[in-house]
Amino acid sequence: MALIQSTTNTFQLVDRTNDVVLLPQNWTLMNDSGIWQEDFLSTSTVTFEEVNGSLALVKDQVRGAKPQTTSNDLRKLHSYSTSHHPFFDALYPTDIEGKTRPGSQATQLDTKDAALLRKLEKARKSFDRTLNFARFRTLAAGNIWAPNGTIAGNFYTDFGKTKNVVNFALGTGTTEVIEKCAEIVAGFQSAATEGQTINRVVAYCSGGFFSALIVHPKVAAAYNLYAATAPQQISRDRAGGMGLYRRFVFGNIEFIEVTQSVDGTALVDANTAVFVADDGDGSFVTYYSPAQRFGYVNTVAEAMYAWTLEDPRLTEITIESEMNMLNVMREPDFVAGGTVS
């Protein structure tokens, strides 16, 4: 195992551990959606090319006539830096002295290895939750998520796009909700100018949006007719069965209620919905860059890193960990917004 210089004490060397990578992932809704792909870089800069083009119908012509031509694609290079997310923890003898191991029913004393593993697991879960939250907030407004402002950017501004926002007018009983859904889907279809195939559309809804949607008279009437011949019922499946999130499908869109917030910031803004078109072709990518340490410079990145250091005086074990990432909307037009009224 390679020795690496500590970032907190230049006179100490630390060992890197893969334990945090081997721990089971803490699956959260956006991380588990399958919408985001991942790419592992060897530098801290994300660079990719935007190509604006379109496909055309090749029309028939008289033989010998000048053949049909097409204009060249417009190309633009985008470059962003990844954000750096360090996390520090420590284990002290007093943390386990005279204490039982959690879950042992007061029959076993805690151990250094068991306590250290719990702290590594905490670091892993913290990174997973951070990634999940960052992805949600990026989709919500198109902004690069960096709450301390170390990096900044907006993909709609950078790509010269305007977000499609549809007012569902759910406070009005006569609103044709199915037509609002069709407007969302049509917007995605018109944005697929390079032959992309929209596999599904998912709507991540605030509690207010979801509740207003499922009680709307037009939605309720549609499901009353549907329930007689199909297994899905608004009284059952709208609550997500036994799942954590309430969800149901309407107008070829899967609506999922998201009520969670982190440190007072909601994953989905109040009375809104975030619609995402999944084409399975890299429209949404999380890029990772290597750790900020010698020995990892110019190497292929990992999703997260952790190092442990046992003090030579045996008074503490420190854990230094980090994640370097950037969530990129390569197709901003494949995200739309919805409001209640």
URZIVEN-V960512 format. One record per residue. N is the residue number from 1. SS is DSSP state (H for helix, E for strand, C for the rest). PSI is psi in whole degrees, -180 to 180 (NA if undefined). Layout:
N | SS | PSI
N | SS | PSI
This chain:
1 | C | 128
2 | C | 142
3 | E | 133
4 | E | 143
5 | E | 135
6 | C | 144
7 | C | -13
8 | C | -17
9 | C | 109
10 | C | -11
11 | C | 5
12 | C | 149
13 | E | 143
14 | E | 154
15 | E | 136
16 | E | 142
17 | C | 141
18 | C | 5
19 | H | -40
20 | H | -29
21 | H | -34
22 | H | -18
23 | C | 146
24 | C | 143
25 | C | 148
26 | C | 88
27 | C | 128
28 | C | 166
29 | C | -52
30 | C | -38
31 | C | -27
32 | C | 5
33 | C | -23
34 | C | 0
35 | C | -36
36 | C | 130
37 | E | 166
38 | E | 144
39 | E | 136
40 | E | 114
41 | C | 172
42 | C | 3
43 | C | 177
44 | C | 15
45 | E | 129
46 | E | 122
47 | E | 127
48 | E | 162
49 | E | 133
50 | E | 126
51 | E | 117
52 | E | 109
53 | C | -177
54 | C | 154
55 | C | 155
56 | C | 157
57 | C | 129
58 | C | 109
59 | C | 157
60 | C | 148
61 | C | 164
62 | C | 136
63 | C | 134
64 | C | -13
65 | C | 164
66 | C | 128
67 | C | 158
68 | C | 140
69 | C | 171
70 | C | 157
71 | C | 155
72 | C | 151
73 | C | 147
74 | E | 129
75 | E | 141
76 | E | 138
77 | E | 132
78 | E | 143
79 | E | 131
80 | E | 155
81 | E | 146
82 | C | 156
83 | E | 150
84 | E | 125
85 | E | 90
86 | E | 151
87 | E | 130
88 | E | 141
89 | E | 169
90 | E | 153
91 | E | 130
92 | E | 155
93 | H | -35
94 | H | -18
95 | H | -26
96 | H | -10
97 | C | 121
98 | C | 17
99 | C | 146
100 | E | 153
101 | C | 133
102 | C | 132
103 | C | 2
104 | C | 3
105 | C | 40
106 | C | 31
107 | C | -13
108 | C | 136
109 | E | 148
110 | C | 156
111 | C | 161
112 | H | -45
113 | H | -43
114 | H | -41
115 | H | -39
116 | H | -40
117 | H | -38
118 | H | -39
119 | H | -38
120 | H | -40
121 | H | -38
122 | H | -42
123 | H | -44
124 | H | -47
125 | H | -37
126 | H | -41
127 | H | -41
128 | H | -43
129 | H | -38
130 | H | -45
131 | H | -44
132 | H | -47
133 | H | -43
134 | H | -40
135 | H | -43
136 | H | -48
137 | H | -31
138 | H | -43
139 | H | -32
140 | H | -42
141 | H | -3
142 | C | 8
143 | E | 147
144 | C | 129
145 | C | 112
146 | C | 86
147 | C | -25
148 | C | 1
149 | C | 22
150 | C | -29
151 | C | 161
152 | C | 158
153 | C | 157
154 | E | 124
155 | H | -29
156 | H | -44
157 | H | -46
158 | H | -32
159 | H | -1
160 | C | 37
161 | C | 159
162 | C | 127
163 | C | 133
164 | E | 117
165 | E | 124
166 | E | 128
167 | E | 112
168 | C | -12
169 | C | 50
170 | C | -12
171 | C | -6
172 | C | 121
173 | C | -22
174 | C | 0
175 | C | 132
176 | C | 92
177 | H | -34
178 | H | -32
179 | H | -33
180 | H | -40
181 | H | -42
182 | H | -34
183 | H | -39
184 | H | -49
185 | H | -42
186 | H | -36
187 | H | -40
188 | H | -41
189 | H | -39
190 | H | -23
191 | H | -14
192 | C | 67
193 | C | -8
194 | C | 25
195 | C | 14
196 | C | 151
197 | C | 121
198 | C | 111
199 | C | -34
200 | E | 161
201 | E | 127
202 | E | 137
203 | E | 118
204 | E | 114
205 | E | 143
206 | C | 165
207 | H | -40
208 | H | -42
209 | H | -47
210 | H | -45
211 | H | -41
212 | H | -33
213 | H | -46
214 | H | -18
215 | C | -1
216 | C | 135
217 | H | -38
218 | H | -38
219 | H | -45
220 | H | -41
221 | H | -41
222 | H | -41
223 | H | -26
224 | H | -37
225 | H | -38
226 | H | -36
227 | C | -23
228 | C | -26
229 | C | -6
230 | C | 155
231 | C | -22
232 | C | 130
233 | C | 142
234 | C | -29
235 | C | -16
236 | C | -58
237 | H | -23
238 | H | -21
239 | H | 6
240 | C | 18
241 | C | -125
242 | C | 6
243 | C | 170
244 | C | -36
245 | C | 135
246 | C | 135
247 | E | 152
248 | E | 165
249 | E | 131
250 | E | 133
251 | C | 34
252 | C | 21
253 | E | 133
254 | E | 114
255 | E | 129
256 | E | 127
257 | E | 129
258 | C | 109
259 | C | -3
260 | C | 152
261 | E | 157
262 | E | 122
263 | C | 39
264 | C | -3
265 | E | 123
266 | E | 147
267 | C | -37
268 | C | 130
269 | C | 152
270 | C | 138
271 | C | 32
272 | E | 169
273 | E | 145
274 | E | 116
275 | E | 131
276 | E | 128
277 | E | 122
278 | E | 111
279 | C | -3
280 | C | 25
281 | C | 32
282 | C | 27
283 | C | -25
284 | E | 117
285 | E | 135
286 | E | 122
287 | E | 137
288 | E | 144
289 | C | 162
290 | C | 165
291 | C | 153
292 | C | 63
293 | C | 148
294 | C | 142
295 | C | -18
296 | C | -7
297 | C | 132
298 | C | 17
299 | C | 162
300 | C | 131
301 | C | 160
302 | C | 163
303 | C | -34
304 | C | 161
305 | E | 155
306 | E | 142
307 | E | 144
308 | E | 147
309 | E | 120
310 | E | 121
311 | C | 136
312 | C | -19
313 | C | -1
314 | C | 32
315 | C | -17
316 | E | 159
317 | E | 121
318 | E | 150
319 | E | 119
320 | E | 123
321 | E | 162
322 | E | 158
323 | E | 134
324 | E | 113
325 | E | 166
326 | E | 129
327 | E | 122
328 | E | 130
329 | E | 94
330 | C | -19
331 | C | 80
332 | H | -29
333 | H | -10
334 | H | 15
335 | E | 133
336 | E | 166
337 | E | 157
338 | E | 141
339 | E | 160
340 | C | -47
341 | C | NA
